[in-house]
Amino acid sequence: MRRTAQLATMFALLGIGHTAAQQAQLQLNTPVERALDPKDAGHEFAVTTKGNQAFTITVQQQGIDIVVAVLGPDGKKVVEVDNASEQYGMGGSEIAHVAGLSPGEYRVRVTPFVRDDAKAAKYTIALTEVRDLTPVERANAQGEKDINELEDQWERARDKLDIKTLTGILGPDAFAMGPNAGAIRTRAQLVAGLEQELQNREKRGSVREHTIAERSIKVAGNVGVSTLRYVITNTIKGSVSSRSSGQVVHVWAKTDTGWKLAGDYNFPFGRVARPQAETVKVDPNALSSYTGTYKQDNNPGTIIVTVENGILQAQFGGDSDPSPKVALKPISDTTFTGFGGPTDEITFVRSANGEVRDCILIGDGPAIRASRVK
């Protein structure tokens, strides 16, 4: 998960609000160019619609990795995108498609993605399409809005283990699935598991909280699918006991009584990187032993590790078009932070004879293993 719920909080703390002085009204096919520093909170723009209209926001990145979020007239997030991969995420276009059921002002937030190699650069934002929604699009958009509200209810109830709310959202033939056959559960088994989890929490005195990022919902007729990433924090008697992350896919079915959750697929990624860690000193000989080129498993990409002025450096890619080098911060003799994100970790693994053969990257997604090839 590259994004967290911190964006909204950051805007609030820095005073980015609703006033006209802080927002530029976007006009159809009239691009606006802005400079953005990675340390900035970002910019806000406004799009006003008459309701039941679709509009498209296109943001061209010019050397800076950004996130585009659109909030509806009620202040709730409608869509968030961060998909462009050109120039290692710092080029290409971020495109947000919005189905605006409600009339009024939609706020478009452009914020920099936090990364160690970020530099001040420019971007261009434009309102590239405005049109009326078709009857089918209106129905599907209403379904997506309804499911979004149910997802909010589900997540709140899941943290509190509010069994009544959870079972009310589940459909009569609901099921759960996971990355292997053993994770398949019927509705009865799913509910029994939730009840058992509630008993275990009460015995241990544990509390669960989580953040959601990259939620996406699409509806076609009477079927809807939502996806999201999560980070879960479990606390026992005021002390954090574990943090984990994963991805969820929900399948929704429209019934006579409204939308019901039919399928719940959970793909856990494992533990997340530590949010903070003290920097330590590492022997220069150890740093030299980590240098080389590592080939990512199930991916053509490579990781190039070098030492410059006594500091370990890493970059993605090959000789023709590598990403910018990033200085790594050691938090142990073998684990470093700052590669891929401020708290992402890269750990070098030694074999029984002391030779460094692999490295493992841990962020907010699945762990990545890379084998040394030279």
C-alpha positions in Angstrom: 0.0 0.0 0.0 1.7 3.0 -0.9 -0.9 5.4 0.5 -2.4 5.8 4.0 -5.1 7.8 5.6 -2.5 10.4 6.6 -3.2 12.6 3.5 -6.5 13.9 4.8 -5.0 14.6 8.2 -2.0 16.4 6.6 -4.3 18.7 4.7 -6.3 19.5 7.9 -3.2 20.3 9.9 -1.7 22.5 7.3 -5.0 24.4 6.8 -6.0 23.3 3.3 -9.7 23.8 3.3 -12.7 24.9 1.2 -12.1 28.6 0.6 -11.9 29.9 -3.0 -8.6 31.5 -2.3 -7.1 28.1 -1.8 -8.7 26.4 -4.8 -8.5 27.0 -8.6 -11.7 26.2 -10.5 -10.8 23.8 -13.3 -12.4 24.6 -16.7 -12.9 22.1 -19.5 -9.8 21.6 -21.7 -7.9 24.4 -19.9 -4.7 22.9 -18.5 -3.1 24.4 -15.4 0.6 24.0 -14.7 1.9 24.0 -11.1 5.3 23.5 -9.4 5.3 21.1 -6.5 7.9 20.5 -3.9 8.0 17.0 -2.2 7.8 18.8 1.2 4.6 20.7 0.2 1.2 19.6 1.4 -0.1 19.7 -2.1 -2.7 21.7 -4.0 -6.5 21.7 -4.3 -8.7 22.4 -7.3 -12.4 22.4 -7.8 -14.8 21.0 -10.3 -18.5 22.1 -10.2 -21.2 19.8 -11.8 -24.9 19.9 -12.1 -25.3 16.3 -10.9 -25.5 13.0 -12.8 -22.4 13.9 -14.7 -19.2 12.1 -15.5 -15.9 14.0 -15.6 -12.3 13.1 -16.0 -9.2 14.7 -14.4 -5.9 14.1 -16.2 -2.6 15.0 -14.4 0.6 14.9 -16.4 3.6 14.2 -14.1 6.8 16.0 -15.1 9.4 14.5 -12.8 7.5 14.2 -9.6 5.4 11.2 -8.3 2.0 12.4 -7.2 -1.4 11.1 -5.9 -4.7 12.4 -7.2 -7.8 12.2 -4.9 -11.3 13.5 -5.6 -13.7 14.3 -2.8 -17.4 14.7 -3.4 -19.6 17.6 -2.2 -20.2 15.8 1.1 -16.4 15.7 1.7 -16.1 11.9 1.2 -13.4 10.5 -1.0 -14.8 9.4 -4.4 -11.6 8.1 -6.0 -7.9 8.1 -5.5 -5.3 7.2 -8.2 -1.6 6.6 -8.3 -1.1 4.4 -11.3 1.5 5.9 -13.7 4.7 4.0 -13.9 6.7 5.9 -16.5 10.1 7.1 -15.3 9.7 5.0 -12.1 6.4 6.7 -11.2 7.6 10.3 -11.8 6.3 10.5 -15.4 3.2 9.6 -17.3 -0.4 10.6 -16.5 -2.6 10.0 -13.5 -6.2 9.8 -14.7 -9.2 10.0 -12.4 -12.7 9.1 -13.8 -15.5 10.4 -11.6 -19.2 9.6 -11.8 -20.7 12.6 -10.0 -24.2 11.8 -8.9 -24.6 14.7 -6.6 -24.6 18.3 -7.8 -22.1 20.8 -6.4 -18.4 21.2 -6.0 -15.9 18.3 -6.2 -12.5 18.9 -4.7 -9.4 17.5 -6.5 -6.3 17.1 -4.3 -2.9 16.7 -5.8 -0.2 15.6 -3.2 3.4 14.4 -3.6 4.1 10.8 -2.9 6.7 10.4 -0.1 9.9 8.9 -1.5 13.5 9.5 -0.7 14.5 10.3 -4.3 11.7 12.9 -4.7 12.6 16.4 -6.1 10.7 19.5 -6.8 9.2 19.5 -10.3 6.0 20.5 -12.2 2.8 18.9 -13.2 -0.1 19.8 -15.5 -3.7 19.2 -14.4 -6.7 19.4 -16.7 -10.5 18.7 -16.8 -10.5 16.7 -20.0 -14.1 15.5 -20.1 -17.6 16.4 -18.8 -20.7 14.6 -20.0 -24.1 13.4 -18.7 -24.2 9.9 -17.2 -26.3 7.4 -19.1 -29.2 5.7 -17.2 -27.0 2.5 -16.8 -24.1 4.5 -15.6 -26.3 6.3 -13.1 -27.6 3.0 -11.7 -24.1 1.6 -11.5 -22.7 4.7 -9.8 -25.5 4.6 -7.2 -24.6 1.0 -6.5 -20.9 2.0 -6.1 -21.9 4.7 -3.7 -24.1 2.3 -1.7 -21.3 -0.3 -1.5 -18.8 2.3 -0.4 -21.0 3.1 2.6 -21.4 -0.6 3.4 -17.6 -1.1 3.2 -17.2 1.7 5.7 -19.7 -0.1 8.0 -18.0 -3.4 7.5 -14.5 -2.1 8.3 -15.8 -0.3 11.5 -17.6 -3.4 12.6 -14.6 -5.6 11.8 -12.4 -3.7 14.1 -14.9 -3.8 16.9 -16.1 -7.3 16.0 -19.7 -6.1 16.0 -21.1 -9.5 15.1 -24.7 -8.2 14.6 -23.6 -5.6 12.0 -21.2 -8.1 10.2 -23.9 -10.8 9.9 -26.4 -8.2 8.7 -24.1 -7.2 5.8 -23.2 -10.8 4.9 -25.5 -12.5 2.3 -27.3 -15.7 3.1 -24.9 -17.8 1.0 -21.8 -15.8 1.7 -18.3 -17.4 1.7 -14.7 -16.5 2.4 -11.6 -17.5 0.4 -7.9 -17.0 0.7 -4.7 -17.8 -1.2 -5.0 -21.5 -0.7 -7.9 -24.1 -0.7 -7.7 -24.5 3.1 -8.9 -20.9 3.5 -12.3 -21.5 2.0 -15.1 -21.1 4.5 -18.9 -21.2 4.4 -21.0 -18.4 5.9 -21.5 -20.4 9.1 -17.8 -21.1 9.4 -17.0 -17.4 8.7 -19.4 -16.3 11.5 -18.1 -18.9 13.9 -14.6 -17.7 13.2 -15.6 -14.1 14.0 -17.2 -15.2 17.2 -14.2 -17.1 18.3 -11.9 -14.2 17.5 -14.1 -12.0 19.7 -13.7 -14.4 22.6 -9.9 -14.5 22.1 -9.7 -10.7 22.1 -11.7 -10.4 25.2 -9.4 -12.9 27.0 -6.2 -11.2 25.9 -7.6 -7.6 26.2 -6.5 -6.9 22.6 -7.7 -4.1 20.4 -7.5 -4.0 16.6 -7.3 -0.9 14.4 -6.6 -0.6 10.7 -6.1 1.8 7.9 -7.4 1.4 4.3 -5.8 2.6 1.1 -6.4 2.2 -2.6 -10.1 1.2 -2.3 -11.7 0.8 -5.7 -15.3 -0.2 -6.4 -17.0 -1.1 -9.7 -20.6 -2.2 -10.3 -22.2 -3.9 -13.3 -25.9 -4.4 -12.9 -26.6 -6.5 -9.8 -22.9 -7.5 -9.2 -20.2 -5.3 -7.6 -16.5 -5.8 -6.8 -14.4 -3.8 -4.4 -10.7 -4.1 -3.7 -8.6 -2.4 -1.1 -5.3 -2.7 0.8 -5.1 -2.6 4.6 -2.6 -2.3 7.4 -3.8 -3.8 10.7 -2.3 -2.9 14.1 -3.1 -5.2 17.1 -2.6 -3.8 20.6 -2.6 -5.7 23.8 -2.9 -3.7 27.1 -1.7 -0.5 25.4 1.4 -2.1 23.7 1.5 -2.8 20.0 1.9 -6.6 19.6 1.9 -6.9 15.8 1.3 -5.0 12.5 0.4 -6.8 9.2 -0.9 -5.9 5.8 -2.8 -7.4 2.9 -5.3 -7.0 0.2 -9.0 -7.8 0.2 -11.4 -8.4 -2.7 -15.2 -8.3 -1.9 -17.9 -9.5 -4.2 -21.3 -7.9 -3.7 -24.7 -9.1 -4.9 -27.8 -6.9 -5.1 -30.9 -8.5 -3.5 -34.5 -7.4 -2.8 -33.2 -6.0 0.5 -30.2 -4.2 -0.9 -26.5 -5.0 -1.4 -25.1 -8.0 0.4 -21.5 -9.2 0.8 -21.3 -12.5 -1.1 -17.6 -13.3 -1.3 -14.7 -12.2 1.0 -11.2 -12.9 -0.4 -8.3 -12.0 1.9 -4.7 -12.1 0.7 -2.3 -11.3 3.6 1.1 -9.9 2.8 2.7 -10.5 6.2 4.3 -8.0 8.6 4.8 -4.4 7.6 8.1 -2.5 7.9 8.8 -0.8 11.2 7.6 2.8 11.3 10.7 4.1 13.0 14.1 2.6 13.9 17.4 4.0 15.2 20.4 4.2 12.7 23.4 2.0 13.6 27.0 1.8 12.3 27.9 -1.0 10.0 31.4 -2.3 9.3 32.7 -1.1 5.8 33.6 -4.6 4.9 30.0 -5.7 5.5 28.7 -2.9 3.3 31.1 -4.0 0.5 29.8 -7.6 0.8 26.3 -6.4 -0.1 27.3 -4.7 -3.4 26.2 -6.3 -6.7 23.2 -6.9 -8.9 20.1 -8.8 -7.6 17.4 -10.3 -9.9 13.9 -10.1 -8.5 11.9 -13.3 -8.4 9.0 -13.5 -10.9 10.0 -10.1 -12.3 12.5 -9.0 -14.9 13.6 -6.1 -12.8 17.0 -5.9 -11.0 18.3 -4.1 -7.9 21.7 -2.6 -8.1 23.6 -2.1 -4.8 26.8 0.0 -4.6 28.8 1.8 -1.9 29.7 5.5 -2.3 31.6 7.5 0.3 30.9 4.8 2.9 27.2 4.8 2.3 25.2 1.9 0.8 23.2 2.9 -2.3 20.5 1.1 -4.1 18.5 1.6 -7.4 16.0 -0.3 -9.5 16.6 -1.1 -13.2 19.5 -1.9 -15.5 22.3 0.0 -17.1 20.1 1.5 -19.9 17.6 3.2 -17.6 18.2 2.8 -13.9 16.2 4.6 -11.3 17.9 7.3 -9.2 20.2 6.0 -6.5 18.9 6.1 -2.9 21.1 6.2 0.2 20.2 3.4 2.6 20.0 3.9 6.4 21.2 0.9 8.4 19.0 -0.2 11.3 21.0 -3.4 11.9 24.1 -5.1 10.3 21.9 -6.6 7.6 18.7 -4.5 7.4 18.4 -1.0 5.8 15.5 1.4 5.3 14.7 4.0 2.7 14.6 1.9 -0.5 11.1 2.2 -2.1 9.7 4.3 0.8 10.9 6.0 4.0 10.1 3.0 6.2 10.5 0.2 3.6 13.2 -2.3 4.5 15.8 -4.3 2.5 17.5 -7.1 4.3 20.6 -8.9 3.0 20.6 -12.7 3.6 23.8 -14.7 4.1 24.2 -18.4 3.4 25.8 -20.8 5.9 29.3 -20.0 4.6 28.7 -16.3 5.0 28.2 -15.4 1.4 25.5 -12.9 0.6 23.2 -14.5 -2.0 19.8 -12.8 -1.6 18.0 -9.7 -0.4 14.4 -9.3 0.7 12.3 -6.1 0.4 9.5 -5.5 2.9 7.1 -2.6 2.4 3.3 -2.4 2.5 2.8 -5.0 -0.2 4.0 -8.6 -0.7 7.6 -9.2 0.3 10.0 -9.3 -2.7 12.9 -11.7 -2.9 15.9 -11.0 -5.2 18.8 -13.3 -5.9 22.3 -12.0 -6.5 23.4 -12.6 -10.1 26.7 -10.7 -10.1 
